[in-house]
Amino acid sequence: DYIKESLEKRKADLEAQFEFYPVNGSYVRAKSSEIYQVGNYVFFICVGVMPNDPDVTDEELDFTADVAKVKGIIDGFFN
């Protein structure tokens, strides 16, 4: 529980850090991140691949599919 709480605090800290200084989707990536627990293992998943289009705005970014992909990979190790 302590590790999970620490990772949740880190997530909140990243969101606060990048809220007013978003660079290359950093704020959207932090907001899309997840603390994911499988049994006794806790993961901080903060991923997101930027599109090749330089004109994409933060409002158009969505990293939930990237996070879901990592969760699927993690699940593959435990099933």
PyMOL Python script that loads the backbone (N, CA, C, O; Angstrom):
from pymol import cmd

cmd.read_pdbstr("""\
ATOM      1  N   ASP A   1       0.826  -1.204   0.000  1.00  0.00           N
ATOM      2  CA  ASP A   1       0.000   0.000   0.000  1.00  0.00           C
ATOM      3  C   ASP A   1       0.870   1.268   0.000  1.00  0.00           C
ATOM      4  O   ASP A   1       0.540   2.268  -0.637  1.00  0.00           O
ATOM      5  N   TYR A   2       1.981   1.193   0.730  1.00  0.00           N
ATOM      6  CA  TYR A   2       2.878   2.353   0.790  1.00  0.00           C
ATOM      7  C   TYR A   2       3.446   2.683  -0.596  1.00  0.00           C
ATOM      8  O   TYR A   2       3.511   3.848  -0.989  1.00  0.00           O
ATOM      9  N   ILE A   3       3.850   1.651  -1.319  1.00  0.00           N
ATOM     10  CA  ILE A   3       4.405   1.857  -2.662  1.00  0.00           C
ATOM     11  C   ILE A   3       3.344   2.454  -3.581  1.00  0.00           C
ATOM     12  O   ILE A   3       3.623   3.391  -4.329  1.00  0.00           O
ATOM     13  N   LYS A   4       2.148   1.923  -3.527  1.00  0.00           N
ATOM     14  CA  LYS A   4       1.062   2.423  -4.374  1.00  0.00           C
ATOM     15  C   LYS A   4       0.769   3.891  -4.054  1.00  0.00           C
ATOM     16  O   LYS A   4       0.600   4.700  -4.967  1.00  0.00           O
ATOM     17  N   GLU A   5       0.707   4.234  -2.784  1.00  0.00           N
ATOM     18  CA  GLU A   5       0.467   5.623  -2.386  1.00  0.00           C
ATOM     19  C   GLU A   5       1.594   6.533  -2.854  1.00  0.00           C
ATOM     20  O   GLU A   5       1.347   7.661  -3.280  1.00  0.00           O
ATOM     21  N   SER A   6       2.828   6.047  -2.777  1.00  0.00           N
ATOM     22  CA  SER A   6       3.972   6.840  -3.235  1.00  0.00           C
ATOM     23  C   SER A   6       3.910   7.088  -4.734  1.00  0.00           C
ATOM     24  O   SER A   6       4.211   8.187  -5.198  1.00  0.00           O
ATOM     25  N   LEU A   7       3.523   6.074  -5.486  1.00  0.00           N
ATOM     26  CA  LEU A   7       3.407   6.234  -6.932  1.00  0.00           C
ATOM     27  C   LEU A   7       2.252   7.164  -7.296  1.00  0.00           C
ATOM     28  O   LEU A   7       2.361   7.936  -8.249  1.00  0.00           O
ATOM     29  N   GLU A   8       1.165   7.101  -6.560  1.00  0.00           N
ATOM     30  CA  GLU A   8       0.050   8.019  -6.799  1.00  0.00           C
ATOM     31  C   GLU A   8       0.472   9.461  -6.527  1.00  0.00           C
ATOM     32  O   GLU A   8       0.064  10.377  -7.241  1.00  0.00           O
ATOM     33  N   LYS A   9       1.288   9.659  -5.496  1.00  0.00           N
ATOM     34  CA  LYS A   9       1.803  11.004  -5.214  1.00  0.00           C
ATOM     35  C   LYS A   9       2.715  11.470  -6.340  1.00  0.00           C
ATOM     36  O   LYS A   9       2.653  12.628  -6.754  1.00  0.00           O
ATOM     37  N   ARG A  10       3.560  10.575  -6.835  1.00  0.00           N
ATOM     38  CA  ARG A  10       4.444  10.922  -7.946  1.00  0.00           C
ATOM     39  C   ARG A  10       3.646  11.313  -9.183  1.00  0.00           C
ATOM     40  O   ARG A  10       4.006  12.261  -9.880  1.00  0.00           O
ATOM     41  N   LYS A  11       2.570  10.592  -9.458  1.00  0.00           N
ATOM     42  CA  LYS A  11       1.695  10.921 -10.587  1.00  0.00           C
ATOM     43  C   LYS A  11       1.124  12.318 -10.419  1.00  0.00           C
ATOM     44  O   LYS A  11       1.139  13.117 -11.355  1.00  0.00           O
ATOM     45  N   ALA A  12       0.623  12.613  -9.231  1.00  0.00           N
ATOM     46  CA  ALA A  12       0.060  13.938  -8.954  1.00  0.00           C
ATOM     47  C   ALA A  12       1.131  15.024  -9.084  1.00  0.00           C
ATOM     48  O   ALA A  12       0.859  16.110  -9.596  1.00  0.00           O
ATOM     49  N   ASP A  13       2.338  14.730  -8.625  1.00  0.00           N
ATOM     50  CA  ASP A  13       3.437  15.690  -8.746  1.00  0.00           C
ATOM     51  C   ASP A  13       3.776  15.971 -10.205  1.00  0.00           C
ATOM     52  O   ASP A  13       4.017  17.119 -10.577  1.00  0.00           O
ATOM     53  N   LEU A  14       3.797  14.929 -11.031  1.00  0.00           N
ATOM     54  CA  LEU A  14       4.073  15.121 -12.455  1.00  0.00           C
ATOM     55  C   LEU A  14       2.984  15.953 -13.127  1.00  0.00           C
ATOM     56  O   LEU A  14       3.275  16.828 -13.941  1.00  0.00           O
ATOM     57  N   GLU A  15       1.741  15.676 -12.783  1.00  0.00           N
ATOM     58  CA  GLU A  15       0.643  16.462 -13.358  1.00  0.00           C
ATOM     59  C   GLU A  15       0.797  17.933 -12.985  1.00  0.00           C
ATOM     60  O   GLU A  15       0.636  18.813 -13.830  1.00  0.00           O
ATOM     61  N   ALA A  16       1.106  18.194 -11.726  1.00  0.00           N
ATOM     62  CA  ALA A  16       1.281  19.580 -11.276  1.00  0.00           C
ATOM     63  C   ALA A  16       2.485  20.229 -11.950  1.00  0.00           C
ATOM     64  O   ALA A  16       2.429  21.398 -12.331  1.00  0.00           O
ATOM     65  N   GLN A  17       3.559  19.485 -12.097  1.00  0.00           N
ATOM     66  CA  GLN A  17       4.785  20.008 -12.702  1.00  0.00           C
ATOM     67  C   GLN A  17       4.567  20.429 -14.147  1.00  0.00           C
ATOM     68  O   GLN A  17       5.051  21.478 -14.572  1.00  0.00           O
ATOM     69  N   PHE A  18       3.843  19.618 -14.899  1.00  0.00           N
ATOM     70  CA  PHE A  18       3.689  19.889 -16.326  1.00  0.00           C
ATOM     71  C   PHE A  18       2.424  20.676 -16.674  1.00  0.00           C
ATOM     72  O   PHE A  18       2.228  21.041 -17.833  1.00  0.00           O
ATOM     73  N   GLU A  19       1.576  20.939 -15.702  1.00  0.00           N
ATOM     74  CA  GLU A  19       0.328  21.651 -15.995  1.00  0.00           C
ATOM     75  C   GLU A  19       0.592  23.018 -16.606  1.00  0.00           C
ATOM     76  O   GLU A  19      -0.113  23.424 -17.530  1.00  0.00           O
ATOM     77  N   PHE A  20       1.582  23.728 -16.113  1.00  0.00           N
ATOM     78  CA  PHE A  20       1.857  25.081 -16.607  1.00  0.00           C
ATOM     79  C   PHE A  20       3.078  25.139 -17.517  1.00  0.00           C
ATOM     80  O   PHE A  20       3.453  26.208 -17.999  1.00  0.00           O
ATOM     81  N   TYR A  21       3.693  23.987 -17.747  1.00  0.00           N
ATOM     82  CA  TYR A  21       4.847  23.922 -18.641  1.00  0.00           C
ATOM     83  C   TYR A  21       4.780  22.646 -19.469  1.00  0.00           C
ATOM     84  O   TYR A  21       5.652  21.783 -19.363  1.00  0.00           O
ATOM     85  N   PRO A  22       3.742  22.528 -20.295  1.00  0.00           N
ATOM     86  CA  PRO A  22       3.589  21.308 -21.100  1.00  0.00           C
ATOM     87  C   PRO A  22       4.526  21.317 -22.299  1.00  0.00           C
ATOM     88  O   PRO A  22       4.459  22.211 -23.143  1.00  0.00           O
ATOM     89  N   VAL A  23       5.387  20.331 -22.369  1.00  0.00           N
ATOM     90  CA  VAL A  23       6.328  20.210 -23.472  1.00  0.00           C
ATOM     91  C   VAL A  23       6.137  18.842 -24.104  1.00  0.00           C
ATOM     92  O   VAL A  23       6.165  17.823 -23.414  1.00  0.00           O
ATOM     93  N   ASN A  24       5.944  18.819 -25.415  1.00  0.00           N
ATOM     94  CA  ASN A  24       5.805  17.560 -26.158  1.00  0.00           C
ATOM     95  C   ASN A  24       4.793  16.605 -25.532  1.00  0.00           C
ATOM     96  O   ASN A  24       5.055  15.410 -25.399  1.00  0.00           O
ATOM     97  N   GLY A  25       3.658  17.130 -25.157  1.00  0.00           N
ATOM     98  CA  GLY A  25       2.602  16.282 -24.629  1.00  0.00           C
ATOM     99  C   GLY A  25       2.820  15.805 -23.207  1.00  0.00           C
ATOM    100  O   GLY A  25       2.128  14.897 -22.749  1.00  0.00           O
ATOM    101  N   SER A  26       3.769  16.399 -22.502  1.00  0.00           N
ATOM    102  CA  SER A  26       4.100  15.918 -21.158  1.00  0.00           C
ATOM    103  C   SER A  26       2.918  15.980 -20.194  1.00  0.00           C
ATOM    104  O   SER A  26       2.735  15.069 -19.387  1.00  0.00           O
ATOM    105  N   TYR A  27       2.119  17.034 -20.265  1.00  0.00           N
ATOM    106  CA  TYR A  27       0.980  17.149 -19.351  1.00  0.00           C
ATOM    107  C   TYR A  27      -0.084  16.100 -19.682  1.00  0.00           C
ATOM    108  O   TYR A  27      -0.630  15.454 -18.787  1.00  0.00           O
ATOM    109  N   VAL A  28      -0.366  15.939 -20.956  1.00  0.00           N
ATOM    110  CA  VAL A  28      -1.362  14.942 -21.373  1.00  0.00           C
ATOM    111  C   VAL A  28      -0.875  13.540 -21.000  1.00  0.00           C
ATOM    112  O   VAL A  28      -1.659  12.704 -20.551  1.00  0.00           O
ATOM    113  N   ARG A  29       0.407  13.293 -21.186  1.00  0.00           N
ATOM    114  CA  ARG A  29       0.989  11.996 -20.836  1.00  0.00           C
ATOM    115  C   ARG A  29       0.858  11.750 -19.332  1.00  0.00           C
ATOM    116  O   ARG A  29       0.498  10.651 -18.912  1.00  0.00           O
ATOM    117  N   ALA A  30       1.148  12.764 -18.528  1.00  0.00           N
ATOM    118  CA  ALA A  30       1.029  12.622 -17.070  1.00  0.00           C
ATOM    119  C   ALA A  30      -0.427  12.393 -16.658  1.00  0.00           C
ATOM    120  O   ALA A  30      -0.701  11.575 -15.780  1.00  0.00           O
ATOM    121  N   LYS A  31      -1.353  13.108 -17.282  1.00  0.00           N
ATOM    122  CA  LYS A  31      -2.775  12.933 -16.961  1.00  0.00           C
ATOM    123  C   LYS A  31      -3.280  11.555 -17.388  1.00  0.00           C
ATOM    124  O   LYS A  31      -4.163  10.992 -16.742  1.00  0.00           O
ATOM    125  N   SER A  32      -2.727  11.013 -18.469  1.00  0.00           N
ATOM    126  CA  SER A  32      -3.162   9.712 -18.971  1.00  0.00           C
ATOM    127  C   SER A  32      -2.515   8.554 -18.225  1.00  0.00           C
ATOM    128  O   SER A  32      -2.948   7.410 -18.362  1.00  0.00           O
ATOM    129  N   SER A  33      -1.489   8.840 -17.444  1.00  0.00           N
ATOM    130  CA  SER A  33      -0.770   7.768 -16.756  1.00  0.00           C
ATOM    131  C   SER A  33      -1.666   7.070 -15.742  1.00  0.00           C
ATOM    132  O   SER A  33      -2.676   7.611 -15.294  1.00  0.00           O
ATOM    133  N   GLU A  34      -1.264   5.853 -15.397  1.00  0.00           N
ATOM    134  CA  GLU A  34      -2.054   5.064 -14.449  1.00  0.00           C
ATOM    135  C   GLU A  34      -1.149   4.335 -13.478  1.00  0.00           C
ATOM    136  O   GLU A  34      -0.035   3.935 -13.819  1.00  0.00           O
ATOM    137  N   ILE A  35      -1.643   4.168 -12.270  1.00  0.00           N
ATOM    138  CA  ILE A  35      -1.030   3.282 -11.299  1.00  0.00           C
ATOM    139  C   ILE A  35      -1.790   1.971 -11.444  1.00  0.00           C
ATOM    140  O   ILE A  35      -3.007   1.925 -11.265  1.00  0.00           O
ATOM    141  N   TYR A  36      -1.067   0.913 -11.766  1.00  0.00           N
ATOM    142  CA  TYR A  36      -1.686  -0.361 -12.114  1.00  0.00           C
ATOM    143  C   TYR A  36      -1.136  -1.442 -11.197  1.00  0.00           C
ATOM    144  O   TYR A  36       0.076  -1.644 -11.118  1.00  0.00           O
ATOM    145  N   GLN A  37      -2.027  -2.130 -10.511  1.00  0.00           N
ATOM    146  CA  GLN A  37      -1.610  -3.169  -9.579  1.00  0.00           C
ATOM    147  C   GLN A  37      -2.061  -4.536 -10.054  1.00  0.00           C
ATOM    148  O   GLN A  37      -3.213  -4.733 -10.441  1.00  0.00           O
ATOM    149  N   VAL A  38      -1.123  -5.478 -10.016  1.00  0.00           N
ATOM    150  CA  VAL A  38      -1.401  -6.876 -10.323  1.00  0.00           C
ATOM    151  C   VAL A  38      -0.818  -7.682  -9.168  1.00  0.00           C
ATOM    152  O   VAL A  38       0.400  -7.799  -9.034  1.00  0.00           O
ATOM    153  N   GLY A  39      -1.689  -8.229  -8.345  1.00  0.00           N
ATOM    154  CA  GLY A  39      -1.204  -8.959  -7.171  1.00  0.00           C
ATOM    155  C   GLY A  39      -0.389  -8.055  -6.273  1.00  0.00           C
ATOM    156  O   GLY A  39      -0.858  -6.995  -5.859  1.00  0.00           O
ATOM    157  N   ASN A  40       0.831  -8.469  -5.970  1.00  0.00           N
ATOM    158  CA  ASN A  40       1.715  -7.682  -5.113  1.00  0.00           C
ATOM    159  C   ASN A  40       2.591  -6.707  -5.890  1.00  0.00           C
ATOM    160  O   ASN A  40       3.447  -6.047  -5.302  1.00  0.00           O
ATOM    161  N   TYR A  41       2.391  -6.605  -7.193  1.00  0.00           N
ATOM    162  CA  TYR A  41       3.190  -5.723  -8.037  1.00  0.00           C
ATOM    163  C   TYR A  41       2.397  -4.459  -8.357  1.00  0.00           C
ATOM    164  O   TYR A  41       1.203  -4.509  -8.651  1.00  0.00           O
ATOM    165  N   VAL A  42       3.095  -3.326  -8.290  1.00  0.00           N
ATOM    166  CA  VAL A  42       2.463  -2.048  -8.613  1.00  0.00           C
ATOM    167  C   VAL A  42       3.319  -1.367  -9.671  1.00  0.00           C
ATOM    168  O   VAL A  42       4.539  -1.275  -9.534  1.00  0.00           O
ATOM    169  N   PHE A  43       2.669  -0.893 -10.726  1.00  0.00           N
ATOM    170  CA  PHE A  43       3.359  -0.272 -11.843  1.00  0.00           C
ATOM    171  C   PHE A  43       2.870   1.165 -12.024  1.00  0.00           C
ATOM    172  O   PHE A  43       1.685   1.458 -11.871  1.00  0.00           O
ATOM    173  N   PHE A  44       3.792   2.034 -12.346  1.00  0.00           N
ATOM    174  CA  PHE A  44       3.450   3.403 -12.725  1.00  0.00           C
ATOM    175  C   PHE A  44       3.636   3.475 -14.234  1.00  0.00           C
ATOM    176  O   PHE A  44       4.765   3.508 -14.725  1.00  0.00           O
ATOM    177  N   ILE A  45       2.534   3.499 -14.964  1.00  0.00           N
ATOM    178  CA  ILE A  45       2.580   3.488 -16.425  1.00  0.00           C
ATOM    179  C   ILE A  45       2.383   4.922 -16.918  1.00  0.00           C
ATOM    180  O   ILE A  45       1.290   5.484 -16.834  1.00  0.00           O
ATOM    181  N   CYS A  46       3.449   5.484 -17.425  1.00  0.00           N
ATOM    182  CA  CYS A  46       3.418   6.851 -17.949  1.00  0.00           C
ATOM    183  C   CYS A  46       4.091   6.807 -19.317  1.00  0.00           C
ATOM    184  O   CYS A  46       5.302   6.989 -19.436  1.00  0.00           O
ATOM    185  N   VAL A  47       3.288   6.564 -20.338  1.00  0.00           N
ATOM    186  CA  VAL A  47       3.809   6.407 -21.697  1.00  0.00           C
ATOM    187  C   VAL A  47       2.945   7.194 -22.667  1.00  0.00           C
ATOM    188  O   VAL A  47       1.831   7.609 -22.347  1.00  0.00           O
ATOM    189  N   GLY A  48       3.473   7.382 -23.824  1.00  0.00           N
ATOM    190  CA  GLY A  48       2.719   8.035 -24.879  1.00  0.00           C
ATOM    191  C   GLY A  48       3.629   8.385 -26.023  1.00  0.00           C
ATOM    192  O   GLY A  48       4.614   9.102 -25.849  1.00  0.00           O
ATOM    193  N   VAL A  49       3.306   7.885 -27.182  1.00  0.00           N
ATOM    194  CA  VAL A  49       4.106   8.138 -28.369  1.00  0.00           C
ATOM    195  C   VAL A  49       3.511   9.344 -29.089  1.00  0.00           C
ATOM    196  O   VAL A  49       2.336   9.350 -29.456  1.00  0.00           O
ATOM    197  N   MET A  50       4.339  10.356 -29.283  1.00  0.00           N
ATOM    198  CA  MET A  50       3.886  11.555 -29.987  1.00  0.00           C
ATOM    199  C   MET A  50       3.687  11.242 -31.469  1.00  0.00           C
ATOM    200  O   MET A  50       4.489  10.526 -32.069  1.00  0.00           O
ATOM    201  N   PRO A  51       2.634  11.772 -32.046  1.00  0.00           N
ATOM    202  CA  PRO A  51       2.423  11.574 -33.488  1.00  0.00           C
ATOM    203  C   PRO A  51       3.486  12.329 -34.295  1.00  0.00           C
ATOM    204  O   PRO A  51       4.122  13.253 -33.789  1.00  0.00           O
ATOM    205  N   ASN A  52       3.665  11.932 -35.527  1.00  0.00           N
ATOM    206  CA  ASN A  52       4.655  12.576 -36.392  1.00  0.00           C
ATOM    207  C   ASN A  52       4.238  13.974 -36.834  1.00  0.00           C
ATOM    208  O   ASN A  52       5.072  14.746 -37.307  1.00  0.00           O
ATOM    209  N   ASP A  53       2.987  14.301 -36.689  1.00  0.00           N
ATOM    210  CA  ASP A  53       2.458  15.595 -37.122  1.00  0.00           C
ATOM    211  C   ASP A  53       2.852  16.678 -36.117  1.00  0.00           C
ATOM    212  O   ASP A  53       2.391  16.645 -34.976  1.00  0.00           O
ATOM    213  N   PRO A  54       3.693  17.639 -36.513  1.00  0.00           N
ATOM    214  CA  PRO A  54       4.130  18.685 -35.581  1.00  0.00           C
ATOM    215  C   PRO A  54       3.030  19.681 -35.224  1.00  0.00           C
ATOM    216  O   PRO A  54       3.186  20.471 -34.292  1.00  0.00           O
ATOM    217  N   ASP A  55       1.924  19.647 -35.958  1.00  0.00           N
ATOM    218  CA  ASP A  55       0.840  20.591 -35.704  1.00  0.00           C
ATOM    219  C   ASP A  55      -0.200  20.074 -34.716  1.00  0.00           C
ATOM    220  O   ASP A  55      -1.169  20.775 -34.423  1.00  0.00           O
ATOM    221  N   VAL A  56      -0.017  18.867 -34.199  1.00  0.00           N
ATOM    222  CA  VAL A  56      -0.970  18.296 -33.247  1.00  0.00           C
ATOM    223  C   VAL A  56      -0.886  19.068 -31.937  1.00  0.00           C
ATOM    224  O   VAL A  56       0.201  19.288 -31.404  1.00  0.00           O
ATOM    225  N   THR A  57      -2.030  19.472 -31.430  1.00  0.00           N
ATOM    226  CA  THR A  57      -2.076  20.198 -30.167  1.00  0.00           C
ATOM    227  C   THR A  57      -2.297  19.233 -29.005  1.00  0.00           C
ATOM    228  O   THR A  57      -2.705  18.090 -29.210  1.00  0.00           O
ATOM    229  N   ASP A  58      -2.029  19.692 -27.798  1.00  0.00           N
ATOM    230  CA  ASP A  58      -2.237  18.850 -26.619  1.00  0.00           C
ATOM    231  C   ASP A  58      -3.688  18.403 -26.508  1.00  0.00           C
ATOM    232  O   ASP A  58      -3.958  17.304 -26.025  1.00  0.00           O
ATOM    233  N   GLU A  59      -4.622  19.236 -26.946  1.00  0.00           N
ATOM    234  CA  GLU A  59      -6.039  18.891 -26.876  1.00  0.00           C
ATOM    235  C   GLU A  59      -6.374  17.706 -27.787  1.00  0.00           C
ATOM    236  O   GLU A  59      -7.350  16.992 -27.553  1.00  0.00           O
ATOM    237  N   GLU A  60      -5.571  17.507 -28.810  1.00  0.00           N
ATOM    238  CA  GLU A  60      -5.809  16.409 -29.753  1.00  0.00           C
ATOM    239  C   GLU A  60      -5.105  15.114 -29.340  1.00  0.00           C
ATOM    240  O   GLU A  60      -5.376  14.053 -29.903  1.00  0.00           O
ATOM    241  N   LEU A  61      -4.214  15.197 -28.372  1.00  0.00           N
ATOM    242  CA  LEU A  61      -3.460  14.009 -27.955  1.00  0.00           C
ATOM    243  C   LEU A  61      -4.304  13.107 -27.072  1.00  0.00           C
ATOM    244  O   LEU A  61      -5.137  13.575 -26.297  1.00  0.00           O
ATOM    245  N   ASP A  62      -4.078  11.820 -27.198  1.00  0.00           N
ATOM    246  CA  ASP A  62      -4.745  10.833 -26.360  1.00  0.00           C
ATOM    247  C   ASP A  62      -3.814   9.643 -26.213  1.00  0.00           C
ATOM    248  O   ASP A  62      -3.565   8.916 -27.174  1.00  0.00           O
ATOM    249  N   PHE A  63      -3.301   9.448 -25.008  1.00  0.00           N
ATOM    250  CA  PHE A  63      -2.352   8.371 -24.759  1.00  0.00           C
ATOM    251  C   PHE A  63      -2.986   7.174 -24.054  1.00  0.00           C
ATOM    252  O   PHE A  63      -2.269   6.283 -23.600  1.00  0.00           O
ATOM    253  N   THR A  64      -4.294   7.136 -23.954  1.00  0.00           N
ATOM    254  CA  THR A  64      -4.944   6.035 -23.244  1.00  0.00           C
ATOM    255  C   THR A  64      -4.700   4.699 -23.947  1.00  0.00           C
ATOM    256  O   THR A  64      -4.581   3.670 -23.282  1.00  0.00           O
ATOM    257  N   ALA A  65      -4.624   4.699 -25.269  1.00  0.00           N
ATOM    258  CA  ALA A  65      -4.349   3.452 -25.993  1.00  0.00           C
ATOM    259  C   ALA A  65      -2.945   2.952 -25.695  1.00  0.00           C
ATOM    260  O   ALA A  65      -2.729   1.744 -25.591  1.00  0.00           O
ATOM    261  N   ASP A  66      -1.987   3.864 -25.556  1.00  0.00           N
ATOM    262  CA  ASP A  66      -0.620   3.468 -25.221  1.00  0.00           C
ATOM    263  C   ASP A  66      -0.563   2.849 -23.828  1.00  0.00           C
ATOM    264  O   ASP A  66       0.108   1.839 -23.614  1.00  0.00           O
ATOM    265  N   VAL A  67      -1.272   3.461 -22.885  1.00  0.00           N
ATOM    266  CA  VAL A  67      -1.319   2.931 -21.516  1.00  0.00           C
ATOM    267  C   VAL A  67      -1.978   1.550 -21.522  1.00  0.00           C
ATOM    268  O   VAL A  67      -1.493   0.629 -20.865  1.00  0.00           O
ATOM    269  N   ALA A  68      -3.071   1.407 -22.254  1.00  0.00           N
ATOM    270  CA  ALA A  68      -3.766   0.118 -22.332  1.00  0.00           C
ATOM    271  C   ALA A  68      -2.861  -0.957 -22.928  1.00  0.00           C
ATOM    272  O   ALA A  68      -2.900  -2.110 -22.497  1.00  0.00           O
ATOM    273  N   LYS A  69      -2.051  -0.588 -23.913  1.00  0.00           N
ATOM    274  CA  LYS A  69      -1.133  -1.546 -24.528  1.00  0.00           C
ATOM    275  C   LYS A  69      -0.119  -2.057 -23.501  1.00  0.00           C
ATOM    276  O   LYS A  69       0.167  -3.253 -23.451  1.00  0.00           O
ATOM    277  N   VAL A  70       0.415  -1.159 -22.694  1.00  0.00           N
ATOM    278  CA  VAL A  70       1.379  -1.559 -21.663  1.00  0.00           C
ATOM    279  C   VAL A  70       0.701  -2.434 -20.615  1.00  0.00           C
ATOM    280  O   VAL A  70       1.295  -3.408 -20.151  1.00  0.00           O
ATOM    281  N   LYS A  71      -0.520  -2.106 -20.238  1.00  0.00           N
ATOM    282  CA  LYS A  71      -1.246  -2.939 -19.282  1.00  0.00           C
ATOM    283  C   LYS A  71      -1.437  -4.348 -19.841  1.00  0.00           C
ATOM    284  O   LYS A  71      -1.330  -5.328 -19.103  1.00  0.00           O
ATOM    285  N   GLY A  72      -1.716  -4.452 -21.121  1.00  0.00           N
ATOM    286  CA  GLY A  72      -1.851  -5.757 -21.760  1.00  0.00           C
ATOM    287  C   GLY A  72      -0.549  -6.547 -21.732  1.00  0.00           C
ATOM    288  O   GLY A  72      -0.561  -7.760 -21.519  1.00  0.00           O
ATOM    289  N   ILE A  73       0.563  -5.870 -21.945  1.00  0.00           N
ATOM    290  CA  ILE A  73       1.868  -6.529 -21.885  1.00  0.00           C
ATOM    291  C   ILE A  73       2.134  -7.024 -20.467  1.00  0.00           C
ATOM    292  O   ILE A  73       2.584  -8.153 -20.274  1.00  0.00           O
ATOM    293  N   ILE A  74       1.858  -6.183 -19.482  1.00  0.00           N
ATOM    294  CA  ILE A  74       2.040  -6.585 -18.081  1.00  0.00           C
ATOM    295  C   ILE A  74       1.162  -7.794 -17.773  1.00  0.00           C
ATOM    296  O   ILE A  74       1.628  -8.769 -17.184  1.00  0.00           O
ATOM    297  N   ASP A  75      -0.092  -7.729 -18.165  1.00  0.00           N
ATOM    298  CA  ASP A  75      -1.007  -8.850 -17.917  1.00  0.00           C
ATOM    299  C   ASP A  75      -0.493 -10.139 -18.545  1.00  0.00           C
ATOM    300  O   ASP A  75      -0.687 -11.221 -17.992  1.00  0.00           O
ATOM    301  N   GLY A  76       0.157 -10.027 -19.689  1.00  0.00           N
ATOM    302  CA  GLY A  76       0.705 -11.192 -20.360  1.00  0.00           C
ATOM    303  C   GLY A  76       1.754 -11.924 -19.543  1.00  0.00           C
ATOM    304  O   GLY A  76       1.936 -13.132 -19.698  1.00  0.00           O
ATOM    305  N   PHE A  77       2.434 -11.210 -18.687  1.00  0.00           N
ATOM    306  CA  PHE A  77       3.450 -11.829 -17.837  1.00  0.00           C
ATOM    307  C   PHE A  77       2.823 -12.563 -16.652  1.00  0.00           C
ATOM    308  O   PHE A  77       3.450 -13.444 -16.065  1.00  0.00           O
ATOM    309  N   PHE A  78       1.593 -12.202 -16.303  1.00  0.00           N
ATOM    310  CA  PHE A  78       0.966 -12.765 -15.115  1.00  0.00           C
ATOM    311  C   PHE A  78      -0.119 -13.779 -15.427  1.00  0.00           C
ATOM    312  O   PHE A  78      -0.679 -14.382 -14.511  1.00  0.00           O
ATOM    313  N   ASN A  79      -0.426 -13.978 -16.688  1.00  0.00           N
ATOM    314  CA  ASN A  79      -1.478 -14.946 -17.073  1.00  0.00           C
ATOM    315  C   ASN A  79      -0.889 -16.153 -17.747  1.00  0.00           C
ATOM    316  O   ASN A  79      -1.622 -17.063 -18.134  1.00  0.00           O
TER     317      ASN A  79
END
""", "prot")
cmd.dss("prot")
cmd.show_as("cartoon", "prot")
cmd.util.cbc("prot")
cmd.orient("prot")
